[in-house]
Each structure stands twice: as structure tokens, then as C-alpha cells.
Amino acid sequence: MILYDQVTSLKGCYLVSSQSVQDSEFKRSVIWTWRASGGLVIGCKITELISHAHVIMQDEEMKPYILHDGGPDNVKFGHMIHTQDKIWNSSIKVTDSVYITPLEDTVDEFIQGSAPKKSFSVIGCKKWSYAQLEKEIVRGYWIPIQAPDSLIFDVAVVQRWNEGFRYAEIRVETLSATVGRS
């Protein structure tokens, strides 16, 4: 189990919301952090298809370009989290095997079938003000964990919250919905 005091950097880390988070935007969510003050929600509901891609991608052989809700901030912008087998000039290396790229740079190639082997696309993100995230972690709202890339790429969106706790070796049923100190 790797928890906050053992995580040296939150870059490429997962934040699993605790039971005490009741905000509907983040309740039972998982956020993948790609920089110190921001992350992308990877464990919430699917929002909609890109209309442009939906119209172009009528071929039954191609999977639809699905966008997920990445958080309430910067909702005019999207990102693709992806494996290292396809990298664009604008791609940012977050971990040894995972990159993040602005969606606008990826859509055309994705539609043409030149997509990374594994990817997850979002619109919006979650940003924190200076020291806000650390305070929320200390208060017990977020549980930082280290987990394999498969949490993003291979686990169903609706299962990521439970899987996040499993990677942290925490049994969800033992958690309290209230945060406090003894």
C-alpha cells in the first residue's frame, strides 16, 4: 500500500476520493494527476461523442471516439491520456509509459486509424489553487495511490474507484463517510 506520506511526487499518481466526498462532481471518483496543481478525472460518467468524429466514424470496424468528463475546469479543452506507441509534438511525458496530449492534436489521426494502442480522452480537468490539494489530502478527502497504467486503460470507468482502493489495499466497506482525527 502506498499512501500520501510515501508518494514523493503526485505527477502520474492517482487520487481516489474518500467516502467523505459528497460533491456529486467528485463522489466516487478517481483523478489521474499529470502536474502538481491539476489532474484529469478518469473515474466518472461518459458524457458524449464528438459530433465531428461521430459523423465520420460510421464504419463498424472503428470504435467511436468517446469523451469522458475530465472535471469542471477548462471545459473547452480536452486531453488524451495515451501509451507511448504514438507521440505527437505536443505530447507531454508524464510517466515512463504514459503521455498526455491536447485532443485537438489527436482527433484527425485517431479518425484515420492512427491512434495509440491504448488511450482515454477527456474534456475538462480539475485544477487546485496553491496548496489546496495538499490540504484536501491532509483532511482525508483524497487518497493518493500508485497504481499500474491498467487503471486508466484496462479497467472500466465505473470500476476504477473500487479498483483504486484495491490497489491501495483498502477495503471500501471499512471506510467511514466522515473524516476526523483521533
Protein Blocks (a to p, Z undefined) as FASTA:
>chain_A
ZZfklpmbfghpacdddfklmbfklgoiacddfbfkbccdfbbccfbdcfklmmmmmcfk
bccdddddfbjehklbccddddfkbccfklccfblmbccddfklmmmmmmnopacfbdcd
deddddddehklmmmmmnopaccddddfklmmmgcfklmmmmmmmmnopafklpcfbdcd
ZZ
